[in-house]
Amino acid sequence: MVLFDGVGVALLTLFDQDGEIDVAATTEHAIRLVGLGVRAVVVAGTTGEASALESDERRSLIAAVRSAVDVPVLAGTGAPSARQAVRLTVEAVALGVDGVLVLSPPFTDDPRPYYERVAEAAGGVPVLAYHWPLVATPGIEVRQLADLPIAGLKDSTGDVARLQATLDSFAGAIYTGSQAIVTTAASFGARGAILGVANAEPELAVRAWSGDADAQRELQRIAVRIKRGLVGGLKHHMASKFGTSPAVRIA
């Protein structure tokens, strides 16, 4: 099952200057991005500072965005343990998400039991696995993908050789999470890209996906500058463009 084609956004969560979640502003930003060409929205993922959200905040945010946009909405439900990921998945599915994006479990070379429990909890809602070993070591080996109960994979490594190997051996939908290879991923046959930088540069990301090499270079240049400040850097860049709050919970 293909959830979407093209550019999706790993949505930032907006907070006010007191550090309180601003559901209305975050939802408004999601609507803005869809209007600028974004084809899916991932709520409460790593870029959305999910680990700093309370359970009620996460639920309110997912529900608000799901009711506001007419593109697929995915919730980030990965967690260090299967027990936690199952709970987050059940809650997200109850709120009507179109899919869940699930970061691989850390410190295990066999992710299958984890994803089996998450897929069962999802009850038929598509599960996208998430390979990002920088955050969750060791990640998922390409040879393991075919044995997992998943609809597809987000891979944020930016490893072009791995991308090609995945496309050659795995039938699910492949999405890059690296802004450095958006144009390459499209030319190789990936289904799309799920990008944090699309919060601030949605139009460049869409142009890069369409094969615009100049847009790809500019997107990468901006992303390199932003990443020096991590989520805060992205929020400050976004604030300069859209007037949103730069406040973060995770510095």
PAZAPA-4460 file (N, C-alpha, C; in steps of 0.05 Angstrom, whole numbers, plus 32768, in hexadecimal, padded with zeros to 4 digits):
% residues 251
    n_x    n_y    n_z   ca_x   ca_y   ca_z    c_x    c_y    c_z   seq   type   mol
   8011   7FE8   8000   8000   8000   8000   8012   8019   8000     1      M     A
   800D   802B   7FED   801C   8043   7FEB   800C   805A   7FF8     2      V     A
   8018   8066   800C   800A   807B   801A   8009   8095   800B     3      L     A
   801F   809C   7FFE   8020   80B4   7FEE   8038   80B4   7FDC     4      F     A
   8037   80C5   7FC8   804E   80C9   7FB6   8056   80E7   7FB8     5      D     A
   8071   80EB   7FB8   807A   8107   7FB8   8086   810E   7FD3     6      G     A
   8084   8127   7FDA   8091   8132   7FF2   807E   8133   8009     7      V     A
   8086   8125   801F   8078   8128   8038   8089   8138   804C     8      G     A
   807D   8142   8060   808B   8152   8074   808B   8144   808F     9      V     A
   80A2   8144   809C   80A5   813C   80B8   809F   8155   80C8    10      A     A
   8086   8158   80D0   807C   8171   80DA   8088   8179   80F5    11      L     A
   8092   8192   80F6   809A   819D   8110   8082   81A1   8122    12      L     A
   8087   819F   813C   8072   81A6   814F   8079   81C2   815A    13      T     A
   8065   81D4   8158   806A   81F0   8160   8062   81F4   817D    14      L     A
   8073   8203   818B   806E   820A   81A7   806D   8228   81AA    15      F     A
   8060   8232   81BF   8061   824E   81C4   807A   8254   81D5    16      D     A
   807E   826D   81DB   8096   8275   81E9   8099   826B   8205    17      Q     A
   8082   8261   8210   8083   8254   822A   8087   8236   8228    18      D     A
   808B   822C   8210   8090   8210   820C   8077   81FF   820B    19      G     A
   805F   820C   820A   8046   81FD   8207   8040   81F7   81EA    20      E     A
   8035   81DF   81E5   802F   81D7   81CA   801A   81EA   81BD    21      I     A
   801F   81F1   81A5   800C   8202   8196   8000   81F1   8180    22      D     A
   7FEA   81E3   8186   7FDE   81D0   8173   7FD3   81E0   815B    23      V     A
   7FC7   81F7   8160   7FBA   8206   814B   7FD0   8210   8137    24      A     A
   7FE6   821A   8141   7FFB   8224   812F   8008   820D   8120    25      A     A
   800C   81F6   812D   8017   81DF   811F   8005   81D5   8109    26      T     A
   7FEB   81D4   810F   7FD7   81CC   80FB   7FD6   81DF   80E4    27      T     A
   7FD7   81F9   80EA   7FD7   820E   80D5   7FEF   820A   80C3    28      E     A
   8006   8204   80CF   801E   8200   80BF   801B   81E7   80AD    29      H     A
   800F   81D2   80B7   800B   81BA   80A6   7FF9   81C1   808E    30      A     A
   7FE4   81D1   8093   7FD3   81D9   807D   7FE2   81EA   8069    31      I     A
   7FF3   81FC   8072   8004   820C   8060   8015   81FA   804F    32      R     A
   8022   81E7   805B   8034   81D6   804B   8026   81C5   8036    33      L     A
   800E   81BC   803D   7FFE   81AD   8029   7FF8   81BF   8012    34      V     A
   7FF1   81D8   8018   7FEC   81EB   8002   8003   81F1   7FF0    35      G     A
   801B   81EC   7FFB   8034   81F1   7FEC   803F   81D7   7FDE    36      L     A
   802F   81C2   7FDF   8036   81AB   7FD0   803E   8192   7FDF    37      G     A
   803E   8193   7FFA   8045   817C   800A   802E   8167   8007    38      V     A
   8036   814E   8004   8022   8139   7FFE   801B   8127   8016    39      R     A
   8029   812A   802D   8022   811B   8045   802F   8129   805C    40      A     A
   8024   8124   8074   802D   8131   808D   8032   811C   80A2    41      V     A
   804B   811C   80AC   8051   810A   80C3   8051   811B   80DC    42      V     A
   8040   8113   80EF   803C   8122   8108   8049   8112   811F    43      V     A
   8055   8121   8131   8061   8115   8149   8077   8101   8142    44      A     A
   8087   8108   812F   809F   80F8   8129   80B7   8104   8137    45      G     A
   80CF   80FA   812F   80E8   8104   813C   80EB   8122   8138    46      T     A
   80E6   812C   8120   80E8   8149   811B   80D4   8159   812B    47      T     A
   80BD   814C   8131   80A8   8159   8141   80AD   8159   815E    48      G     A
   80C5   8152   8167   80CC   8151   8183   80B9   813F   8193    49      E     A
   80B3   8128   8187   809F   8117   8193   80A6   810D   81AF    50      A     A
   80BF   8109   81B4   80C7   8100   81CE   80C2   8114   81E4    51      S     A
   80BD   812D   81DD   80B8   8142   81F0   809A   8148   81F3    52      A     A
   8089   8139   81E5   806C   813E   81E6   805F   812C   81FB    53      L     A
   804C   8138   8209   803C   8128   821B   8027   8119   820B    54      E     A
   801C   8104   8216   8009   80F3   8208   7FF1   8102   81FE    55      S     A
   7FE6   8114   820E   7FCF   8123   8206   7FD6   8137   81F0    56      D     A
   7FEE   8142   81F1   7FF7   8155   81DC   7FFA   8146   81C2    57      E     A
   8005   812F   81C2   8008   811F   81AA   7FED   8119   819E    58      R     A
   7FDB   8110   81AE   7FC0   8109   81A4   7FB2   8121   8198    59      R     A
   7FB4   8138   81A6   7FA7   8150   819C   7FB2   8159   8182    60      S     A
   7FCC   8157   817F   7FDA   8160   8167   7FD2   814E   814F    61      L     A
   7FD3   8134   8153   7FCC   8121   813E   7FAF   8126   8135    62      I     A
   7F9D   8128   8148   7F81   812C   8141   7F7D   8146   8132    63      A     A
   7F8A   815B   813A   7F86   8175   812D   7F90   8175   8111    64      A     A
   7FA8   816A   810D   7FB3   816A   80F2   7FA3   8157   80DF    65      V     A
   7F9B   8140   80EA   7F8C   812D   80DA   7F72   813A   80D0    66      R     A
   7F65   814A   80E1   7F4C   8156   80D9   7F4F   816E   80C7    67      S     A
   7F67   8178   80C4   7F6B   8191   80B6   7F76   818F   809A    68      A     A
   7F83   8179   8093   7F8F   8177   8079   7F83   8160   8069    69      V     A
   7F85   8162   804F   7F79   814E   803D   7F8E   813C   8030    70      D     A
   7FA5   8139   803D   7FB9   8127   8033   7FBE   8112   8049    71      V     A
   7FCB   80FC   8043   7FD0   80E8   8058   7FDF   80F4   8070    72      P     A
   7FD6   80EC   8087   7FE3   80F4   80A0   7FEE   80DA   80AE    73      V     A
   8008   80DB   80B4   8015   80C5   80C1   801D   80CE   80DD    74      L     A
   801D   80BC   80F0   8027   80C3   810B   8041   80B4   8110    75      A     A
   8053   80C1   811D   806B   80B3   8125   8065   80A3   813F    76      G     A
   8069   8089   813E   8063   8079   8155   807A   8066   815D    77      T     A
   8091   806B   8153   80A8   805C   815C   80B0   8062   8179    78      G     A
   80BB   804E   8186   80C3   8051   81A2   80D8   803D   81A9    79      A     A
   80E6   8041   81BF   80FB   802E   81C6   80F2   8011   81CB    80      P     A
   80D9   800E   81D4   80CE   7FF3   81D8   80B5   7FEE   81C7    81      S     A
   80B0   7FD5   81C1   8097   7FCE   81B3   807F   7FD6   81C3    82      A     A
   8080   7FD3   81DD   8069   7FDA   81EE   8061   7FF7   81EA    83      R     A
   8075   8009   81EA   8070   8025   81E6   8066   802B   81CA    84      Q     A
   8072   801E   81B6   806A   8023   819A   804E   8019   8195    85      A     A
   8047   8003   81A1   802B   7FF9   819E   8017   800D   81A9    86      V     A
   801C   8017   81C1   800A   802A   81CD   8007   8043   81BC    87      R     A
   801D   804E   81B2   801C   8066   81A1   800D   8060   8187    88      L     A
   8011   8048   817C   8004   8041   8163   7FE6   803E   8167    89      T     A
   7FDE   8031   817C   7FC1   802E   8182   7FB4   8049   8184    90      V     A
   7FC1   805B   8193   7FB6   8076   8196   7FB4   8085   817C    91      E     A
   7FC8   8083   816B   7FC8   8091   8151   7FB3   8086   813E    92      A     A
   7FB1   806C   813D   7F9D   805F   812C   7F81   8068   8135    93      V     A
   7F7C   8069   814E   7F61   8071   8158   7F5B   808E   8150    94      A     A
   7F6F   809E   814A   7F6B   80BA   8142   7F68   80BD   8124    95      L     A
   7F69   80A6   8115   7F64   80A7   80F9   7F7B   80AC   80E6    96      G     A
   7F94   80A7   80EF   7FAB   80AB   80DE   7FAA   8098   80C6    97      V     A
   7FB7   80A0   80B1   7FB8   8090   8099   7FCF   807C   8099    98      D     A
   7FE2   8080   80AB   7FF9   806E   80AE   8009   8076   80C6    99      G     A
   801C   8064   80CE   802E   806A   80E4   804B   8066   80DA   100      V     A
   805C   8078   80E3   8078   8077   80DD   8087   806F   80F6   101      L     A
   8095   8058   80F5   809E   804B   810D   80BD   8047   810C   102      V     A
   80CB   8057   811B   80E8   8055   811D   80EF   8039   8127   103      L     A
   8104   802E   811C   810D   8013   8124   8115   8012   8141   104      S     A
   8113   7FFB   814E   811A   7FF8   816A   8138   7FF9   816D   105      P     A
   8142   8007   8182   815F   8008   8186   816A   7FEF   8192   106      P     A
   8184   7FEB   818D   8194   7FD6   819A   818A   7FBA   8195   107      F     A
   817F   7FB4   817D   8178   7F99   8176   817D   7F95   8158   108      T     A
   8187   7F7D   8152   818C   7F77   8136   8174   7F67   812A   109      D     A
   815E   7F65   8138   8147   7F57   812E   812E   7F68   8134   110      D     A
   8127   7F79   8121   8110   7F8B   8126   80F5   7F7E   8120   111      P     A
   80F5   7F65   8117   80DB   7F5A   810E   80C7   7F58   8125   112      R     A
   80CD   7F4E   813D   80B9   7F4C   8152   80AC   7F67   8159   113      P     A
   80BD   7F7C   8159   80B3   7F97   815E   809F   7F9F   8149   114      Y     A
   80A6   7F9D   8130   8094   7FA5   811B   807B   7F93   8119   115      Y     A
   807D   7F7A   8120   8065   7F69   8120   8051   7F72   8135   116      E     A
   805B   7F7A   814C   8048   7F84   8161   803C   7F9F   8159   117      R     A
   804C   7FB0   814C   8041   7FCA   8143   802D   7FC6   812D   118      V     A
   8033   7FB5   811A   8020   7FB0   8104   8006   7FA4   810E   119      A     A
   8007   7F93   8122   7FEF   7F88   812D   7FDF   7F9E   813B   120      E     A
   7FEC   7FB0   8149   7FDF   7FC6   8156   7FD2   7FD9   8142   121      A     A
   7FDF   7FDC   812B   7FD6   7FEF   8116   7FBC   7FE5   8109   122      A     A
   7FB7   7FCB   810A   7F9D   7FC0   8101   7F97   7FC5   80E3   123      G     A
   7FAC   7FC4   80D3   7FA8   7FC8   80B6   7FAF   7FE4   80AC   124      G     A
   7FB3   7FF7   80BE   7FBE   8011   80B7   7FDB   800D   80AF   125      V     A
   7FE3   8018   8098   7FFF   8013   808E   8014   801C   80A2   126      P     A
   8028   800B   80A4   8040   8011   80B5   8058   8017   80A3   127      V     A
   8064   802E   80A7   807E   8034   809A   8094   8030   80AF   128      L     A
   80A7   801F   80A9   80BE   801D   80BA   80D0   8035   80B5   129      A     A
   80E1   803A   80C8   80F3   8052   80C6   810F   8049   80CD   130      Y     A
   8121   804C   80B9   813D   8045   80BC   814D   805E   80BF   131      H     A
   8157   8062   80D7   8169   8079   80DD   817C   8071   80F3   132      W     A
   8190   8063   80ED   81A2   8057   8101   81B1   806C   8112   133      P     A
   81B2   8085   8108   81BE   809A   8118   81AE   809E   8132   134      L     A
   8194   809A   8130   8182   809E   8147   817B   8084   8155   135      V     A
   8177   806F   8145   8170   8055   8151   8182   8040   8145   136      A     A
   8198   803A   8152   81AC   8027   8149   81A3   800B   8150   137      T     A
   81A6   7FF8   813E   81B4   7FF8   8124   81A3   7FFE   810C   138      P     A
   8189   8002   810F   8178   8006   80F8   816E   7FEB   80ED   139      G     A
   8167   7FEB   80D3   815C   7FD4   80C6   816D   7FCD   80AE   140      I     A
   8176   7FB5   80AC   8185   7FAC   8095   8172   7FA8   807D   141      E     A
   817C   7FAD   8065   816C   7FAB   804D   8160   7F8F   804B   142      V     A
   8170   7F7B   8051   8167   7F5F   804E   8150   7F58   8061   143      R     A
   814C   7F68   8076   8137   7F63   8089   811C   7F6E   8081   144      Q     A
   811C   7F81   806F   8103   7F8F   8069   80ED   7F7D   805F   145      L     A
   80F3   7F6A   804D   80DE   7F59   8041   80D0   7F48   8056   146      A     A
   80DC   7F44   806D   80D0   7F34   8082   80C0   7F44   8096   147      D     A
   80BF   7F5E   8093   80B1   7F6F   80A6   8094   7F75   809C   148      L     A
   8081   7F76   80AE   8065   7F7C   80A6   8060   7F9A   80A2   149      P     A
   806D   7FA5   808E   806D   7FC2   8089   8065   7FC8   806D   150      I     A
   805A   7FE0   8069   8052   7FE9   804F   8069   7FF8   8040   151      A     A
   807D   8000   8050   8093   800F   8043   80A7   8017   8058   152      G     A
   80B9   8028   804F   80D0   8030   805F   80D8   804D   805A   153      L     A
   80DE   805B   8070   80EC   8075   806E   8109   8070   8075   154      K     A
   811B   8079   8065   8138   8076   8069   8145   8091   8069   155      D     A
   814F   8099   8080   815B   80B4   8083   8179   80B4   8081   156      S     A
   8185   809F   8079   81A2   809D   8078   81AE   80AE   8062   157      T     A
   81A0   80B2   804C   81AC   80BF   8035   81C0   80AE   8026   158      G     A
   81C0   8094   802B   81D2   8081   801E   81C6   8078   8004   159      D     A
   81D1   8082   7FEE   81C6   807C   7FD3   81C9   805E   7FCC   160      V     A
   81DF   8052   7FD4   81E2   8035   7FCE   81CD   8025   7FDD   161      A     A
   81C8   802C   7FF6   81B3   801D   8005   8198   8022   7FF9   162      R     A
   8192   803B   7FF0   8179   8041   7FE3   8175   802F   7FCB   163      L     A
   8189   802D   7FBB   8186   801C   7FA3   8182   7FFF   7FAA   164      Q     A
   8191   7FF5   7FBE   818E   7FD9   7FC7   8172   7FD4   7FD2   165      A     A
   8167   7FE7   7FE0   814D   7FE5   7FEB   8138   7FE4   7FD5   166      T     A
   813A   7FF5   7FC2   8127   7FF5   7FAC   8129   7FDC   7F9B   167      L     A
   8141   7FD0   7F9A   8144   7FB8   7F8A   8139   7F9F   7F98   168      D     A
   8136   7FA0   7FB3   812F   7F87   7FC1   8116   7F88   7FD1   169      S     A
   810A   7FA0   7FD4   80F3   7FA3   7FE6   80DC   7FAF   7FD6   170      F     A
   80C5   7FA3   7FD8   80AE   7FAC   7FC7   809E   7FC3   7FD4   171      A     A
   80A3   7FC9   7FED   8094   7FDE   7FFA   809B   7FFA   7FF0   172      G     A
   808C   800E   7FF9   8091   802A   7FF1   80A9   8034   8000   173      A     A
   80BB   8041   7FF2   80D4   804C   7FFD   80D3   806A   7FFD   174      I     A
   80D9   8076   8014   80DA   8093   8017   80F5   809A   8023   175      Y     A
   8102   80AE   8016   811B   80B7   8022   8115   80CD   8037   176      T     A
   8125   80CD   804C   8123   80E2   8060   813A   80F5   805E   177      G     A
   814A   80F2   804A   8162   8103   8046   815D   8118   8031   178      S     A
   815F   8131   8038   815C   8146   8024   8172   8147   8010   179      Q     A
   8188   8139   8015   819F   8139   8003   819B   8129   7FEA   180      A     A
   8188   8116   7FEA   8185   8104   7FD3   8168   8104   7FC9   181      I     A
   8159   8119   7FCC   813D   811A   7FC4   813B   8114   7FA6   182      V     A
   814A   8123   7F96   8148   811F   7F79   8152   8104   7F71   183      T     A
   8167   80FA   7F7E   8171   80DF   7F78   815C   80CA   7F7F   184      T     A
   814F   80CD   7F96   813B   80B9   7F9E   8124   80B8   7F8A   185      A     A
   811C   80CF   7F81   8106   80CF   7F6D   810F   80C1   7F53   186      A     A
   8127   80C7   7F4A   8131   80BB   7F31   8135   809D   7F34   187      S     A
   813B   8093   7F4C   813E   8077   7F51   8124   8067   7F52   188      F     A
   810E   8075   7F57   80F5   8068   7F59   80E9   8067   7F75   189      G     A
   80F3   8076   7F88   80E7   8078   7FA3   80CB   8085   7FA0   190      A     A
   80BA   8080   7FB4   809F   808C   7FB3   809E   80A9   7FBC   191      R     A
   80B2   80B0   7FCD   80B1   80CC   7FD6   80C7   80D2   7FEA   192      G     A
   80C4   80E8   7FF7   80D7   80F2   800B   80C7   80FC   8023   193      A     A
   80D0   80F7   803B   80C4   8101   8054   80D9   8112   8061   194      I     A
   80D6   812C   8061   80EC   813E   8067   80E5   8152   807D   195      L     A
   80F8   8156   8090   80F5   816B   80A3   80F8   8186   8096   196      G     A
   810B   8189   8084   8110   81A3   8077   80F8   81AD   8067   197      V     A
   80E5   819B   8060   80CD   81A3   8052   80BB   81B5   8063   198      A     A
   80C0   81B6   807D   80B1   81C9   808E   80B7   81E6   8085   199      N     A
   80D0   81EB   807E   80D9   8206   8077   80DB   820B   805A   200      A     A
   80E1   81F5   804B   80E6   81F8   802E   80D5   81E4   801E   201      E     A
   80BB   81E5   8021   80AA   81D1   8013   80AC   81D3   7FF4   202      P     A
   80AD   81EB   7FEB   80AE   81EE   7FCD   80C8   81E5   7FC1   203      E     A
   80DE   81EA   7FCF   80F8   81DF   7FC5   80F8   81C1   7FC6   204      L     A
   80ED   81B5   7FDB   80EC   8198   7FDD   80DB   818C   7FC6   205      A     A
   80C5   8199   7FC0   80B3   818F   7FAB   80C2   8191   7F90   206      V     A
   80D0   81A7   7F8C   80DE   81AB   7F73   80F5   8196   7F70   207      R     A
   8103   8191   7F87   8118   817D   7F86   810D   8162   7F7F   208      A     A
   80F6   815B   7F8B   80EA   8141   7F84   80E3   813F   7F67   209      W     A
   80DC   8156   7F5B   80D4   8156   7F3F   80EC   8155   7F2C   210      S     A
   8104   8155   7F37   811C   8153   7F26   812B   816C   7F22   211      G     A
   8125   8181   7F31   8132   819B   7F2E   814D   819A   7F3D   212      D     A
   8163   8198   7F2E   817D   8195   7F3B   8185   81AE   7F4B   213      A     A
   817E   81C5   7F41   8184   81DE   7F4F   8175   81DF   7F6A   214      D     A
   815C   81D6   7F6A   814D   81D5   7F83   815A   81C1   7F96   215      A     A
   8163   81AB   7F8C   8170   8197   7F9D   8189   81A2   7FAA   216      Q     A
   8199   81B0   7F9B   81B1   81BC   7FA6   81AB   81D1   7FBC   217      R     A
   8197   81E2   7FB6   8190   81F7   7FC9   8184   81EB   7FE2   218      E     A
   8174   81D6   7FDF   8167   81C9   7FF6   817D   81BE   8008   219      L     A
   8191   81B1   7FFC   81A7   81A6   800D   81B7   81BC   801A   220      Q     A
   81BD   81D2   800C   81CC   81E8   8018   81BD   81F3   8031   221      R     A
   81A3   81F7   802E   8193   8202   8044   8193   81EE   805B   222      I     A
   818F   81D4   8054   818D   81C0   8069   81A7   81BE   8079   223      A     A
   81BE   81C1   806C   81D7   81C0   807A   81D9   81D7   808F   224      V     A
   81D1   81EE   8086   81D1   8205   8099   81BE   8201   80B0   225      R     A
   81A6   81F7   80AA   8192   81F3   80BF   819B   81DE   80D3   226      I     A
   81A7   81C8   80C9   81AE   81B2   80DB   81C2   81B9   80F0   227      K     A
   81D0   81CE   80EC   81E3   81D6   8101   81D5   81DD   811B   228      R     A
   81BB   81E4   8118   81AB   81EB   8130   8196   81D6   8136   229      G     A
   8197   81BF   8128   8185   81A9   812C   8168   81B3   8129   230      L     A
   8155   81A9   813A   8139   81B1   8137   8137   81CF   813B   231      V     A
   8146   81DA   814E   8145   81F7   8152   814D   8206   8139   232      G     A
   8161   81FD   812B   8169   820A   8112   8153   8209   80FD   233      G     A
   8146   81F3   80FB   8130   81F0   80E8   8119   8203   80EF   234      L     A
   8113   8204   8109   80FD   8215   8112   8104   8233   810E   235      K     A
   811D   823B   8112   8124   8257   810D   8122   825D   80EF   236      H     A
   812B   824B   80DE   8129   8250   80C1   810B   8251   80B9   237      H     A
   80FB   8240   80C4   80DF   8241   80BE   80D2   825A   80C8   238      M     A
   80DA   8264   80DF   80D0   827C   80EA   80D5   8294   80D8   239      A     A
   80ED   8294   80CC   80F5   82AA   80BB   80E4   82AB   80A1   240      S     A
   80D9   8294   809A   80C9   8292   8081   80AB   8296   8087   241      K     A
   80A2   828A   809D   8085   8288   80A1   807B   8296   80BB   242      F     A
   808E   82A1   80CA   8086   82AF   80E2   807D   829D   80F9   243      G     A
   8085   8284   80F9   807D   8271   810E   8090   8273   8125   244      T     A
   8088   8267   813B   8098   8268   8154   80B1   8256   8151   245      S     A
   80C9   8260   815A   80E1   8250   8159   80E5   8240   8173   246      P     A
   80D3   8241   8185   80D6   8234   819F   80D9   8215   819C   247      A     A
   80EB   820A   81AC   80EF   81ED   81AC   80EE   81E2   81C8   248      V     A
   80E8   81C8   81CA   80EB   81BA   81E4   8104   81AA   81E5   249      R     A
   810D   81A0   81CE   8126   8191   81CC   813B   81A3   81BF   250      I     A
   814E   81AD   81CE   8162   81BF   81C4   8175   81B2   81B0   251      A     A
***
